[in-house]
Amino acid sequence: MNFQGTKLKIFTANSNPEVAKSIADNLGLTLGDSEITTFSDGEISVSLNESVRGADCYIIQSTCSPTNNNLMELLIMIDAMKRASAARITAVMPYFGYARQDRKAKPRDPISAKLVADLITTAGANRVLTVDLHALQIQGFFNIPVDHIIGSPLLVSFIKSIEGFDAKEFTVLAPDLGSITRARQFAKRLGCPLALIDKRRERANECEVMNIIGDARDKKIILVDDMIDTAGTICNAAKAITEIGGAKEVYAYAAHAVLSGRAVQKLQDSVIKKVIFLDTIPIPKEKFIDKFTIINTAPLLAEAIKRIYADKPVSPIFD
């Protein structure tokens, strides 16, 4: 269906312009005409160069690095649309930054994910569309609807399309207890068994593998997590499942390629054969290595936007 001539408009800020363009193409639209500039003192300015009065507007923006700049671009663009009388504003956030600050880990800690939710709502967003939240309870931080898209069906389709795929050869591995629910759902979709690594974290960004629960011997392992940041957890899990568990091959999947610090070098040096990401965070050319495979989320997000625009349920796209 072509949405030219409708009230549906797709805009982008600076974090995901290629994804935004691909979403617009999937909908048969051109991107909305807008401009984001930065003053010499660092202040962000947004200009909308077309009318949005009465329009159903979707702003594509991941709040990845530089996180605070990208967040401010999103907030200011929402405010600009609200003041320009947009009928509905949806913040499409393929990656939701600050998601790991979803609780008080110790006394006097902030809950920054809740603060970000409040800022987006106060700016004037009517709805949020996001992909693979780090913690599902973040949906409850908002006082507006949140459509949470799961990226694993894209990976399932990708893996099943591999020539000679046999579910009996694979085991899905959760690298820690926090990723067990995500890994279990993925294993169910793929039709293969589940294993778990039980670990003890001694210090931040360091962990000691304690136990492997499940059978991984002579299996092809798919490590599943929501993001790869420093890559310590995923690389340690890959090493353990190979050396202790006797795995034949190890693949890794994560929705979000945060890749901070020495993450790329760790992945390059690891036993992991292939790392599969969604394109929720753009990977700079200098960080891209041959081990990386990127799956396009634009068709999935475009279908979600179609359904939101038509006031239809989003959940059927997971089937």
C-alpha positions as CSV (number, residue, x, y, z in Angstrom):
1,M,0.0,0.0,0.0
2,N,1.3,3.5,-0.9
3,F,0.7,6.2,1.7
4,Q,1.3,9.2,-0.6
5,G,-1.5,11.7,-0.2
6,T,-2.4,10.5,3.3
7,K,-1.8,12.2,6.7
8,L,1.1,9.8,7.5
9,K,4.5,11.5,7.6
10,I,8.0,10.1,8.4
11,F,10.7,12.3,9.8
12,T,14.2,11.5,10.9
13,A,16.7,13.1,13.2
14,N,20.5,12.3,12.9
15,S,20.9,8.9,14.5
16,N,19.2,6.6,12.0
17,P,18.8,8.4,8.7
18,E,19.3,5.2,6.6
19,V,16.8,3.2,8.6
20,A,14.3,6.1,8.3
21,K,14.8,6.4,4.6
22,S,14.2,2.6,4.2
23,I,11.1,2.8,6.3
24,A,9.7,5.7,4.2
25,D,10.6,3.6,1.0
26,N,8.6,0.7,2.4
27,L,5.6,2.9,2.9
28,G,5.9,4.6,-0.5
29,L,6.7,7.9,1.1
30,T,9.5,10.5,1.0
31,L,11.1,11.6,4.2
32,G,9.6,14.7,5.8
33,D,11.5,17.9,5.1
34,S,13.3,18.9,8.3
35,E,16.7,20.3,9.3
36,I,18.7,19.9,12.5
37,T,21.6,22.2,13.2
38,T,23.8,22.9,16.1
39,F,24.8,26.3,17.3
40,S,28.4,27.1,18.2
41,D,27.6,26.7,21.9
42,G,26.2,23.2,21.3
43,E,22.5,24.0,21.4
44,I,20.4,22.0,19.0
45,S,17.9,23.7,16.6
46,V,15.2,21.9,14.7
47,S,13.3,23.4,11.7
48,L,10.3,21.7,10.1
49,N,10.2,22.9,6.4
50,E,6.7,21.5,5.7
51,S,3.4,21.6,7.3
52,V,2.5,18.9,9.8
53,R,-0.9,20.4,10.9
54,G,-3.3,17.5,11.4
55,A,-0.7,14.9,10.4
56,D,0.2,11.6,12.0
57,C,3.9,12.1,12.4
58,Y,6.6,9.4,13.1
59,I,10.1,10.5,14.2
60,I,12.8,7.9,13.7
61,Q,15.6,8.3,16.2
62,S,17.7,5.9,18.3
63,T,19.1,7.4,21.5
64,C,22.4,5.7,21.0
65,S,25.9,7.4,21.2
66,P,26.1,10.4,21.4
67,T,23.1,9.6,23.6
68,N,22.4,13.0,25.1
69,N,22.6,14.8,21.7
70,N,20.3,12.2,20.1
71,L,17.8,12.4,23.0
72,M,17.7,16.2,22.8
73,E,17.2,16.1,19.0
74,L,14.2,13.8,19.6
75,L,12.7,15.9,22.3
76,I,13.1,19.2,20.4
77,M,11.6,17.7,17.2
78,I,8.6,16.4,19.2
79,D,8.1,19.8,20.7
80,A,8.3,21.5,17.3
81,M,5.6,19.1,15.9
82,K,3.4,19.6,18.9
83,R,3.6,23.4,18.5
84,A,2.9,23.0,14.7
85,S,-0.4,21.3,15.5
86,A,0.5,17.7,14.5
87,A,-2.5,15.4,15.2
88,R,-0.4,12.6,16.6
89,I,3.3,12.2,17.3
90,T,5.0,8.8,17.6
91,A,8.6,8.5,18.7
92,V,10.1,5.6,16.9
93,M,13.1,4.6,18.9
94,P,14.8,1.5,17.4
95,Y,17.2,1.7,20.4
96,F,16.0,3.2,23.7
97,G,19.0,4.7,25.5
98,Y,19.3,4.7,29.3
99,A,17.3,1.5,29.4
100,R,19.8,-0.2,31.7
101,Q,19.1,2.4,34.4
102,D,15.7,0.9,35.1
103,R,15.9,0.4,38.8
104,K,17.8,1.5,42.0
105,A,20.8,-0.8,42.2
106,K,22.0,0.9,45.4
107,P,20.7,3.7,47.7
108,R,20.4,7.2,46.1
109,D,20.6,5.9,42.5
110,P,18.4,7.6,39.9
111,I,16.0,5.6,37.7
112,S,17.1,7.4,34.5
113,A,14.9,5.3,32.2
114,K,11.8,6.6,34.0
115,L,13.2,10.2,33.7
116,V,13.7,9.7,29.9
117,A,10.1,8.3,29.6
118,D,8.8,11.4,31.4
119,L,10.8,13.8,29.2
120,I,9.4,12.2,26.0
121,T,5.9,12.3,27.3
122,T,6.2,15.9,28.5
123,A,7.7,17.0,25.2
124,G,4.5,16.0,23.5
125,A,4.8,12.4,22.2
126,N,1.5,10.5,22.0
127,R,3.0,7.1,21.5
128,V,6.4,5.3,21.5
129,L,7.5,2.5,19.1
130,T,10.7,0.7,20.2
131,V,12.6,-2.5,19.6
132,D,13.9,-5.1,22.1
133,L,13.8,-3.1,25.4
134,H,16.5,-4.1,27.9
135,A,13.9,-4.4,30.6
136,L,10.2,-4.9,29.8
137,Q,9.0,-2.9,32.8
138,I,10.1,0.3,31.0
139,Q,6.8,0.1,29.1
140,G,5.2,0.9,32.5
141,F,7.3,4.0,32.9
142,F,5.3,5.8,30.3
143,N,1.8,7.2,30.7
144,I,1.3,6.9,26.9
145,P,1.0,3.7,24.8
146,V,4.3,1.8,24.0
147,D,4.5,-0.6,21.2
148,H,7.4,-3.0,21.9
149,I,8.7,-4.8,18.8
150,I,10.6,-8.1,19.2
151,G,13.5,-8.5,16.8
152,S,14.0,-12.3,17.2
153,P,11.5,-13.3,14.5
154,L,13.8,-11.5,12.0
155,L,16.8,-13.6,13.3
156,V,14.7,-16.8,13.1
157,S,13.8,-16.2,9.5
158,F,17.5,-15.4,8.8
159,I,18.8,-18.6,10.4
160,K,16.1,-20.8,8.8
161,S,17.0,-19.4,5.4
162,I,20.6,-20.8,5.8
163,E,21.1,-23.6,3.3
164,G,21.0,-27.0,5.1
165,F,19.5,-25.6,8.3
166,D,18.6,-28.4,10.8
167,A,17.2,-27.3,14.2
168,K,18.6,-30.5,15.8
169,E,22.2,-29.2,15.2
170,F,21.5,-26.0,17.2
171,T,21.2,-25.0,20.9
172,V,20.3,-21.5,22.0
173,L,22.4,-20.2,24.9
174,A,21.5,-17.5,27.4
175,P,24.8,-15.9,28.5
176,D,23.3,-14.9,31.9
177,L,20.1,-15.1,33.9
178,G,18.9,-11.7,32.6
179,S,18.6,-13.0,29.1
180,I,16.9,-16.3,29.8
181,T,13.4,-15.2,28.9
182,R,14.5,-13.7,25.5
183,A,16.6,-16.9,24.8
184,R,13.7,-19.2,25.7
185,Q,11.3,-17.4,23.4
186,F,13.9,-17.6,20.6
187,A,14.6,-21.3,21.1
188,K,10.9,-22.0,21.0
189,R,10.5,-20.2,17.7
190,L,13.6,-21.9,16.2
191,G,12.5,-25.3,17.5
192,C,15.8,-26.2,19.3
193,P,16.9,-26.8,22.9
194,L,18.0,-24.1,25.4
195,A,21.1,-23.9,27.6
196,L,22.1,-21.3,30.2
197,I,25.4,-20.0,31.6
198,D,25.3,-19.3,35.3
199,K,28.0,-16.8,36.2
200,R,29.1,-14.6,39.1
201,R,30.1,-11.0,38.4
202,E,32.9,-9.9,40.7
203,R,33.3,-6.4,39.4
204,A,31.7,-4.1,36.8
205,N,32.3,-5.4,33.2
206,E,34.0,-8.5,34.6
207,C,32.5,-11.9,35.1
208,E,33.5,-15.4,36.1
209,V,31.7,-18.3,34.5
210,M,30.5,-20.8,37.1
211,N,28.2,-23.4,35.5
212,I,26.7,-24.5,32.1
213,I,23.2,-25.8,32.4
214,G,22.1,-27.8,29.4
215,D,23.7,-29.9,26.7
216,A,25.9,-28.1,24.2
217,R,28.4,-30.8,23.3
218,D,29.0,-30.9,19.5
219,K,26.2,-28.4,18.9
220,K,26.1,-25.2,17.0
221,I,25.4,-22.5,19.6
222,I,23.5,-19.3,19.2
223,L,24.2,-16.8,22.0
224,V,21.2,-14.5,22.4
225,D,21.2,-11.1,24.2
226,D,19.5,-7.8,23.8
227,M,22.7,-5.8,23.2
228,I,26.5,-6.1,23.0
229,D,28.2,-3.3,24.8
230,T,31.7,-4.1,26.0
231,A,31.4,-7.7,24.7
232,G,32.8,-9.1,27.9
233,T,29.7,-11.2,28.7
234,I,29.2,-12.6,25.2
235,C,32.9,-13.4,24.7
236,N,33.3,-15.1,28.0
237,A,30.1,-17.2,27.4
238,A,31.4,-18.2,23.9
239,K,34.8,-19.3,25.4
240,A,33.1,-21.3,28.2
241,I,30.6,-23.1,26.0
242,T,33.5,-24.1,23.7
243,E,36.1,-25.1,26.3
244,I,33.8,-26.5,29.0
245,G,30.6,-27.3,27.1
246,G,32.3,-28.8,24.0
247,A,30.3,-26.7,21.5
248,K,31.2,-27.2,17.8
249,E,30.5,-23.6,16.6
250,V,29.4,-20.4,18.2
251,Y,27.2,-17.6,16.7
252,A,26.0,-14.5,18.6
253,Y,22.9,-12.5,18.1
254,A,22.1,-9.1,19.7
255,A,19.5,-6.6,18.7
256,H,21.7,-3.6,19.5
257,A,25.3,-3.0,18.5
258,V,26.4,-0.6,21.3
259,L,30.1,-1.7,20.9
260,S,31.8,0.5,23.4
261,G,35.5,0.4,24.4
262,R,37.4,-2.6,23.0
263,A,34.3,-4.5,22.1
264,V,35.0,-4.9,18.4
265,Q,38.6,-6.2,19.1
266,K,37.2,-8.7,21.7
267,L,34.7,-10.0,19.2
268,Q,37.3,-10.2,16.5
269,D,39.6,-12.2,18.8
270,S,36.9,-14.5,20.2
271,V,35.8,-18.0,19.1
272,I,32.5,-16.5,17.8
273,K,32.2,-17.3,14.1
274,K,29.5,-14.8,13.2
275,V,27.8,-11.9,15.1
276,I,24.4,-10.9,13.9
277,F,22.9,-7.5,14.8
278,L,19.8,-5.6,13.9
279,D,20.4,-2.1,12.4
280,T,18.9,-0.3,15.4
281,I,22.3,1.4,16.0
282,P,24.5,2.3,13.0
283,I,27.9,0.8,13.1
284,P,30.7,3.1,11.9
285,K,32.9,1.8,9.0
286,E,35.9,1.8,11.3
287,K,34.1,-0.6,13.7
288,F,32.7,-3.0,11.1
289,I,34.4,-6.3,10.8
290,D,33.8,-9.4,8.5
291,K,32.2,-11.3,11.4
292,F,29.3,-8.9,11.5
293,T,26.0,-9.5,9.7
294,I,23.3,-6.8,9.9
295,I,19.6,-7.5,9.6
296,N,17.3,-4.7,8.2
297,T,14.5,-3.7,10.6
298,A,12.8,-1.3,8.3
299,P,10.2,-3.7,6.8
300,L,9.2,-4.7,10.4
301,L,9.0,-1.1,11.6
302,A,7.2,0.0,8.5
303,E,4.5,-2.7,9.1
304,A,4.2,-1.6,12.7
305,I,3.7,2.0,11.6
306,K,1.1,0.9,9.0
307,R,-0.9,-0.8,11.8
308,I,-0.6,2.1,14.2
309,Y,-1.7,4.5,11.5
310,A,-4.7,2.3,10.7
311,D,-5.5,1.7,14.4
312,K,-4.9,-2.0,14.0
313,P,-3.1,-4.3,16.5
314,V,0.6,-4.6,16.2
315,S,1.0,-8.1,17.7
316,P,0.1,-10.1,14.6
317,I,3.3,-9.1,12.9
318,F,5.2,-11.5,15.3
319,D,3.3,-14.4,13.8
